[in-house]
Each structure stands twice: as structure tokens, then as C-alpha cells.
């Protein structure tokens, strides 16, 4: 089930994330026009912040204006709701993620675990 999607800065790519944290990237031949879309990648990563909690689900996906940061909202049925910031070495390229920061929305504070190497959460 789709949980969120976003475009890159020029509208030539769309990124979709499902409730398991799987992301698909598609190219658009005309910016912001979904009539001609081709799939670029299914990156096989689970883009979740909590490795040991199976009920955490990403709920949306966004990029910073320059594409060097990617954000998702992770939440479960209890009080764990966080904004996850992924730093991207190459703008708009999730494969170039180097690390991440978590911010707990309920406590309005950084979480105790503040850095996760994305490769550790590959499936």
C-alpha cells in the first residue's frame, strides 16, 4: 500500500514509499506528467528508523529544496512518531544516503539513537 510520494526538484522523477518502507523510483518523460512513466529502481531497502519494531511504518516522503536531504515520517500505533532525515551525497539519489537523524515529534527532541548507517537496514 502506498504511504507517500514526492517529486524531485524538476519533476522528472517520482519517488513512492509503501507502508513497509520499500521505495520505488520512476522517471517521467515530461515533468509532472504521469502519462509516460518508467520504473528506474526498486532499491530493496526498508526506509524505517526503528530496526527492531515491526509495527513502525513510514507515512510520507519529501526532499529538501536542493535534494541533499530526504525526510520521512515514521510512526506506529503507540507514541513513537519521528521525522527521519536522510543525508544524500548526491541530490535526489536515495542510494547515496550516508546517515540519518531522528527527531521525536511527541517529545519534541532528538532521539537517543541519532545516527544509523542506511546499509544496515537493507533487506
N, C-alpha and C positions, 0 to 999 in steps of 0.2 A: 504494500500500500504506500502510495506517495505521501510523504510528510512535508516536503518543501521543495522549492525550486528557485533558481535565480539565473540571471544572465551575466555574461562578462561585460566589460565596460562598453564595447562597441556593438553588442547584441548579436555577435556571430557564433556564440556558444551558449548552450543552456545546460545547467547542472541540476540534476534531480537526486534527491535523497529519500530513501524509504525508511519505514519505522525500524528496520534492523540496522540502519546506519550504512547501507550499501549505496554507493553513489554511481550514477551514470552520467557521462558527458556526451553531448550531441553537438554537431556543427550545423549551423543554419546557412544556406547559400545566400539568403537575403536577410540582413539584420532584423531581428524581432519578428520574422515571418516563419511560422511553423509549417508552412505548406511543403517545404523541401528540407527535411531533416535527415542527417545520417549519424549513426552512433559512432563515437570516437573510442570510448573506453568504458569498461566495467572494471573498476580498479581493484576489486576483490578486498578492499579494506572495510572494516567496520569503523565508521567515524563516530565513535562514542567516547565519552570521557571516563566512564567507570567500567573498568575491565571485569570486575567480579560481580557486578549487579546485572542480572539478565533482564530486569524489567526497566532499565534506562532506555529511553528512546529519543533520538534526535527529532526535533519538531520543526525546524526551519533551517535555512541556509542562506548566507549573504556574504558578499565580498566588500572589502574597503574600496574606496573610490579609485585607488591606484592598483588594486588587485593583489597587494602584498600580504593581506590578511584575509582569512576566511573565518566566518563565525557561524556557529550553530547553537541552538538552544536544546539542551538535554534535560529531560525530566522523567520522573516516574510517578506512580500513584501516591507516593508519600510526599515528603517535603523537599526532596532533592531536585532542585531546579537550578541549572547553571548555564551561563553563557560560556561557550568554549571558543577561544581564539587560537586559530592555527596560523603560524607564521609561514609564508610561502617565499622560497628563494626566487622562484620565477613567477611573475604576476599571473594570476588566474590559473595556475597549474597546481592542482591538489597533490600531484605526485612529488612536488618539490617541497612539501611540508617538512619543516625541520623540528619543530617542537610546538607545544601548546600551553596556553594559560587558561585556568578555570576561574570563574567568578560566580560565587553562590548568590543567586538573586534573592533568596529568602533571608539570608543573614546579612546581605549587602557587604560581603567581604570575600577576599580571595580564599580559596580552599587550601587546606594544608598541603595537598599534593599540587604543586604548581607547574610541574613540567613533566611531560610524557613524550617519549620519542614515538612518532607515529608508526614506525615499523613494528613496534611491539604489539600493535593491535591489528595487524594484518591477519586475515583468516585464510 
